[in-house]
Amino acid sequence: MREVYLDYSATTPVKQEVVSEMIPYYTEAFGNPSSLYGPGLKAKEGLTQARQQVADLIGAKENEIFFTSCGTEADNWVLEGVADQLRDKGNHIITTKIEHHAIIHTCMYLQKYHGIEVTYLDVDEEGFVSPEDLEAAITDKTILVSIMMINNEIGTLEPIKELAAVAKKHGVLFHTDAVQALGNVPIDVKDLDVDFLSMSAHKIYGPKGIGALYKRKGIMLPNFVHGGAQENRKRAGTENTAGIVGFGKAAELARTGLAEHMAHSRQMRQYLWDQIQDKIEDVRLNGPADFDRRHPGNLNVSFRYIEGESIMLMLDGGGICVSTGSACSSGSLDISHVLAAINVPMTIINGTVRFTVGDFTTKEDIDYTVEVLQKVVDTLRKLSPITGKEGW
């Protein structure tokens, strides 16, 4: 049976060049990077190189990159750290209703246990945040604005530069979760003028279990893990050397291949959408209609009269991998908070599938996917007791 992977926003396969770069740090340069003898010094060299590679991908300085276990940890570090660091200045954080749960759940935690007030900004029907709405929400108690760069479900590419400018105008720190944006769109932290930016390696064909936080030089942030002097005394614990080296190599490949990656993803995404529109009726695109204003590989589609989870499971039976939303919340039976926020009608919100293409996607993959998808949708609609009923 043919296997087709169309869930690159959930995770990506590790590229062979990345694997090859990592292996010596398991078998040869296996020393503790804090050690002062040969294997330890080689491990330290690997960390230094990887830190520069990640910095180069986002236009940062090497000493502004701090490695974490994942993007979620980076998000937690910023929100909890700023709340602690600036507690004497204020207790108000601004975010949006469509953030990843790494942000929303941390904000809820801070609200419940630390007296932080949180404003969750509305978005328009394509998922965009208004700079005017952000400015109206800022008070003299606001200490942080956290808005994701690209939404993980509907692919909306937010106007981060404009939003950060609003925050800076009022002397408020600005953080962006760039996990979905990294390696998919150009990022220059100096041009964007953000203070913090979260990243994850496994979204850019690197290994799982390694992420990073960009922290602008001069910005104070309390330690997130205590115990040792690692990460410039900011995050204790022996470094995941091989993972960090893999992240570095993946970042280098993403930087040098960005234009080609974006062009290929856009071509495959457009081809997939054209095929779906041509062969399947009663579908709705969620997120920006202007494909230049969304993740280059993202396609979020609602199929009327049927459930997205049924579509996903039947496609899996045909060897095709897609999702119904964020992989981090796939175990939840709740409706997507992102789709609810952009006012997708409740009658079709559960019929949603997220397709994301990537570097290894081919037209043959898409042809096969749409052929199977067409059969799946036809089968499910024949079984649906509500097909064609008024209100759909």
Stockholm file with secondary structure:
# STOCKHOLM 1.0

chainA/1-392         MREVYLDYSATTPVKQEVVSEMIPYYTEAFGNPSSLYGPGLKAKEGLTQARQQVADLIGAKENEIFFTSCGTEADNWVLEGVADQLRDKGNHIITTKIEHHAIIHTCMYLQKYHGIEVTYLDVDEEGFVSPEDLEAAITDKTILVSIMMINNEIGTLEPIKELAAVAKKHGVLFHTDAVQALGNVPIDVKDLDVDFLSMSAHKIYGPKGIGALYKRKGIMLPNFVHGGAQENRKRAGTENTAGIVGFGKAAELARTGLAEHMAHSRQMRQYLWDQIQDKIEDVRLNGPADFDRRHPGNLNVSFRYIEGESIMLMLDGGGICVSTGSACSSGSLDISHVLAAINVPMTIINGTVRFTVGDFTTKEDIDYTVEVLQKVVDTLRKLSPITGKEGW
#=GR chainA/1-392 SS CCCEECBTTTCCCCCHHHHHHHTHHHHTSCSCTTCCSHHHHHHHHHHHHHHHHHHHHHTCCGGGEEEESCHHHHHHHHHHHHHHHTTTTCCEEEEETTCCHHHHHHHHHHHHHHCCEEEEECCCTTCCCCHHHHHHHCCTTEEEEECCSBCTTTCBBCCHHHHHHHHHHTTCEEEEECTTTTTTSCCCHHHHTCSEEEEEGGGTTCCSSCEEEEECTTCCCCCSBCSSCHHHHTBCSCCCHHHHHHHHHHHHHHHHTHHHHHHHHHHHHHHHHHHHHHHCSSEEEESCSSGGGBCTTEEEEEETTSCHHHHHHHHHHTTEECBSSCGGGTTCCSCCHHHHHTTCCTTTGGGEEEEECCTTCCHHHHHHHHHHHHHHHHHHHHHCTTTTCTTC
#=GC SS_cons         CCCEECBTTTCCCCCHHHHHHHTHHHHTSCSCTTCCSHHHHHHHHHHHHHHHHHHHHHTCCGGGEEEESCHHHHHHHHHHHHHHHTTTTCCEEEEETTCCHHHHHHHHHHHHHHCCEEEEECCCTTCCCCHHHHHHHCCTTEEEEECCSBCTTTCBBCCHHHHHHHHHHTTCEEEEECTTTTTTSCCCHHHHTCSEEEEEGGGTTCCSSCEEEEECTTCCCCCSBCSSCHHHHTBCSCCCHHHHHHHHHHHHHHHHTHHHHHHHHHHHHHHHHHHHHHHCSSEEEESCSSGGGBCTTEEEEEETTSCHHHHHHHHHHTTEECBSSCGGGTTCCSCCHHHHHTTCCTTTGGGEEEEECCTTCCHHHHHHHHHHHHHHHHHHHHHCTTTTCTTC
//
